[in-house]
């Protein structure tokens, strides 16, 4: 092999190695699923003042920790907070205390932080998921920069001795959930998204190192650029929704 061919081969090997490392790096964050109580612990972003924590315990502490209590907490957030389009400006900027005090949710990240906080104060273990839309990633790779490429926040919640996955905004959830599969088959039809891929798993935004939306934007770009998107298979799962008529409305 002449020197030019050796040089080209070396570049090819380095490129493949870099791509493999990028692919293997998703999802980022190792979760101890066999130790769920690790994720019921409060964090810097999800802790509350004693007065507010006492209010949460009084409101949601009674009764078993079941899907009905999750519905109760979700419906309280939906009824008492206002959602607005923040375009990522405040992502990672606020604690749960600040979000709940203002009762203003700028998007899925605020929804996720608020719900994670309330669920943990009620005794539920919660894992925070930062995800990217798969169809949007494919469009981005194919050069379609006009198509919306969206991220979304989902939560893994331990309830009834198993982990479920919950959409932080819509209240849709999957009971028959495989936490080892990074593809979440909950669609967003208005954005033409069929499913989402988990980029990061952790305890909350700050634990994931997200203090600015640009962190997620960069992760999404890396995923669209480096991951073997055509190998992804969207699993079939029954999608349920937290019911407004469930206990605690």
PLY file of the C-alpha trace (Angstrom):
ply
format ascii 1.0
element vertex 249
property float x
property float y
property float z
element edge 248
property int vertex1
property int vertex2
end_header
0.00 0.00 0.00
1.52 3.34 -1.02
1.80 6.27 1.35
-1.27 8.09 -0.02
-3.46 5.01 0.42
-2.10 4.46 3.93
-2.99 8.06 4.78
-6.55 7.68 3.43
-7.00 4.40 5.30
-5.84 6.01 8.55
-8.33 8.87 8.11
-11.11 6.34 7.47
-10.26 4.33 10.59
-10.14 7.46 12.74
-13.49 8.62 11.34
-15.10 5.27 12.05
-13.65 5.22 15.55
-14.98 8.70 16.27
-18.42 7.77 14.96
-18.49 4.58 17.05
-17.62 6.53 20.18
-20.37 9.06 19.44
-22.89 6.30 18.82
-21.97 4.41 21.98
-22.24 7.57 24.06
-26.04 7.68 23.73
-27.94 7.52 25.99
-25.62 9.26 28.43
-26.04 8.49 32.10
-26.05 5.14 33.88
-29.17 4.47 35.96
-29.38 1.95 38.82
-32.82 0.60 37.97
-32.56 -2.10 40.63
-32.14 0.65 43.27
-35.17 2.88 42.58
-35.00 4.69 45.93
-31.80 6.36 44.74
-34.02 8.44 42.45
-36.53 9.38 45.14
-33.81 11.51 46.75
-34.13 15.27 46.40
-31.54 17.17 44.41
-30.33 20.75 44.26
-32.87 21.55 41.55
-35.83 19.64 43.02
-35.59 20.45 46.73
-38.19 22.84 48.19
-38.35 25.18 51.12
-39.71 23.51 54.23
-42.96 25.45 54.01
-43.63 24.46 50.40
-42.51 20.88 51.03
-45.02 20.67 53.88
-47.76 21.89 51.53
-46.86 19.21 49.00
-46.87 16.48 51.64
-50.24 17.65 52.93
-51.73 17.73 49.44
-50.28 14.54 47.99
-48.93 12.51 50.87
-52.01 10.49 51.79
-52.90 7.19 50.17
-50.79 4.66 48.28
-48.22 5.64 45.71
-50.04 4.43 42.62
-50.90 5.65 39.12
-53.90 7.54 40.52
-51.61 9.65 42.70
-49.41 10.42 39.70
-52.57 11.52 37.88
-53.50 13.70 40.84
-50.10 15.44 40.80
-50.15 15.88 37.02
-53.66 17.34 37.06
-52.72 19.77 39.83
-49.82 21.10 37.74
-52.04 21.33 34.67
-54.80 23.18 36.56
-52.59 25.56 38.52
-49.79 26.49 36.13
-49.81 28.49 32.91
-47.91 27.21 29.89
-46.27 29.62 27.47
-43.82 29.29 24.58
-40.45 30.19 26.04
-38.37 29.09 23.02
-35.77 27.65 25.38
-34.80 31.00 26.93
-35.16 29.84 30.54
-34.22 26.15 30.17
-32.00 25.21 33.08
-32.20 28.65 34.64
-34.70 27.94 37.43
-35.08 25.61 40.39
-38.30 23.71 40.98
-39.04 26.11 43.84
-38.88 29.08 41.46
-40.97 27.33 38.81
-43.70 26.33 41.27
-43.71 29.74 42.90
-44.21 31.51 39.56
-46.54 28.79 38.20
-45.26 29.57 34.70
-44.14 26.66 32.52
-42.13 27.64 29.46
-42.22 24.17 27.91
-41.45 20.50 28.50
-38.29 21.19 30.54
-40.23 23.21 33.13
-43.02 20.63 33.13
-40.43 17.93 33.71
-38.70 19.73 36.57
-42.01 20.61 38.29
-43.37 17.07 38.04
-40.08 15.49 39.09
-40.03 17.70 42.16
-43.62 17.01 43.21
-43.40 13.28 42.50
-40.21 12.95 44.55
-41.70 14.89 47.45
-44.62 12.45 47.29
-42.18 9.52 47.48
-41.89 8.44 43.83
-38.48 7.62 42.34
-38.05 9.60 39.08
-35.47 9.54 36.28
-35.30 12.59 34.00
-34.96 11.90 30.25
-33.69 14.39 27.66
-34.69 13.18 24.18
-34.60 14.07 20.48
-37.17 13.44 17.76
-36.05 10.67 15.40
-37.78 11.93 12.24
-36.38 15.40 12.80
-32.88 13.96 13.20
-33.23 12.10 9.89
-34.43 15.23 8.15
-31.50 17.21 9.57
-29.02 14.61 8.34
-30.59 14.75 4.87
-30.06 18.50 4.75
-33.63 19.62 5.50
-32.93 22.48 7.88
-36.41 23.93 7.48
-38.14 21.02 9.20
-38.65 21.39 12.95
-36.16 19.29 14.90
-37.59 19.02 18.38
-36.47 17.66 21.69
-38.75 16.58 24.51
-38.62 15.64 28.19
-39.99 12.35 29.45
-39.88 10.94 32.98
-39.34 7.38 34.12
-41.39 6.89 37.29
-41.21 3.87 39.58
-44.75 2.85 40.55
-46.34 -0.49 41.48
-42.91 -2.17 41.50
-42.06 -1.22 37.91
-40.78 1.66 35.84
-43.19 3.46 33.52
-42.37 6.29 31.10
-44.43 9.48 31.24
-44.69 12.39 28.80
-43.99 15.44 30.95
-46.57 17.62 29.14
-49.41 15.48 27.78
-49.72 12.94 30.61
-49.39 10.05 28.15
-47.56 7.07 29.57
-46.45 3.52 28.79
-46.77 0.81 31.42
-45.20 -1.98 29.35
-41.97 -0.04 29.14
-38.45 -1.30 28.44
-36.04 1.17 30.04
-33.13 -0.48 28.22
-34.59 0.55 24.84
-33.70 4.21 24.15
-36.60 4.62 21.69
-39.83 6.00 23.23
-42.80 5.35 20.91
-44.91 8.35 21.93
-45.61 10.50 18.89
-46.15 14.24 18.33
-48.34 14.32 15.25
-48.37 18.11 14.97
-44.57 18.03 14.62
-44.60 14.86 12.48
-42.62 12.95 15.10
-43.25 9.21 15.44
-40.92 8.57 18.38
-38.10 10.01 20.47
-34.58 8.82 21.27
-33.11 9.23 24.75
-29.98 11.38 24.69
-29.45 11.64 28.45
-30.72 10.06 31.64
-30.28 11.60 35.07
-31.97 13.15 38.08
-32.93 16.55 36.61
-31.69 19.22 34.21
-28.90 20.41 36.47
-27.74 16.86 37.10
-27.52 16.44 33.31
-25.39 19.57 33.09
-28.09 21.60 31.36
-28.06 25.22 32.46
-28.70 26.52 28.96
-30.72 25.26 25.98
-27.58 25.25 23.82
-26.37 22.12 25.62
-29.40 20.21 24.34
-29.15 21.79 20.89
-25.55 20.57 20.60
-26.46 17.07 21.78
-29.29 16.87 19.26
-26.96 17.98 16.48
-24.40 15.34 17.47
-27.08 12.65 17.54
-28.40 13.62 14.09
-24.88 13.70 12.69
-23.35 10.55 14.17
-25.96 7.99 15.20
-26.97 5.15 12.80
-30.56 6.40 12.58
-31.70 3.85 10.00
-31.04 1.03 12.48
-33.61 2.36 14.96
-36.80 0.33 15.33
-39.87 1.91 16.94
-41.41 -0.64 19.33
-45.15 -1.16 19.54
-46.50 -0.21 22.95
-49.93 0.69 24.34
-50.13 4.42 25.10
-52.32 5.39 28.06
-53.17 8.81 29.45
-53.45 10.05 33.01
-57.15 10.53 33.56
-58.51 13.86 34.83
-61.25 11.95 36.66
-58.77 9.91 38.67
-58.43 10.39 42.39
-57.50 13.84 43.57
-58.93 15.96 40.76
0 1
1 2
2 3
3 4
4 5
5 6
6 7
7 8
8 9
9 10
10 11
11 12
12 13
13 14
14 15
15 16
16 17
17 18
18 19
19 20
20 21
21 22
22 23
23 24
24 25
25 26
26 27
27 28
28 29
29 30
30 31
31 32
32 33
33 34
34 35
35 36
36 37
37 38
38 39
39 40
40 41
41 42
42 43
43 44
44 45
45 46
46 47
47 48
48 49
49 50
50 51
51 52
52 53
53 54
54 55
55 56
56 57
57 58
58 59
59 60
60 61
61 62
62 63
63 64
64 65
65 66
66 67
67 68
68 69
69 70
70 71
71 72
72 73
73 74
74 75
75 76
76 77
77 78
78 79
79 80
80 81
81 82
82 83
83 84
84 85
85 86
86 87
87 88
88 89
89 90
90 91
91 92
92 93
93 94
94 95
95 96
96 97
97 98
98 99
99 100
100 101
101 102
102 103
103 104
104 105
105 106
106 107
107 108
108 109
109 110
110 111
111 112
112 113
113 114
114 115
115 116
116 117
117 118
118 119
119 120
120 121
121 122
122 123
123 124
124 125
125 126
126 127
127 128
128 129
129 130
130 131
131 132
132 133
133 134
134 135
135 136
136 137
137 138
138 139
139 140
140 141
141 142
142 143
143 144
144 145
145 146
146 147
147 148
148 149
149 150
150 151
151 152
152 153
153 154
154 155
155 156
156 157
157 158
158 159
159 160
160 161
161 162
162 163
163 164
164 165
165 166
166 167
167 168
168 169
169 170
170 171
171 172
172 173
173 174
174 175
175 176
176 177
177 178
178 179
179 180
180 181
181 182
182 183
183 184
184 185
185 186
186 187
187 188
188 189
189 190
190 191
191 192
192 193
193 194
194 195
195 196
196 197
197 198
198 199
199 200
200 201
201 202
202 203
203 204
204 205
205 206
206 207
207 208
208 209
209 210
210 211
211 212
212 213
213 214
214 215
215 216
216 217
217 218
218 219
219 220
220 221
221 222
222 223
223 224
224 225
225 226
226 227
227 228
228 229
229 230
230 231
231 232
232 233
233 234
234 235
235 236
236 237
237 238
238 239
239 240
240 241
241 242
242 243
243 244
244 245
245 246
246 247
247 248
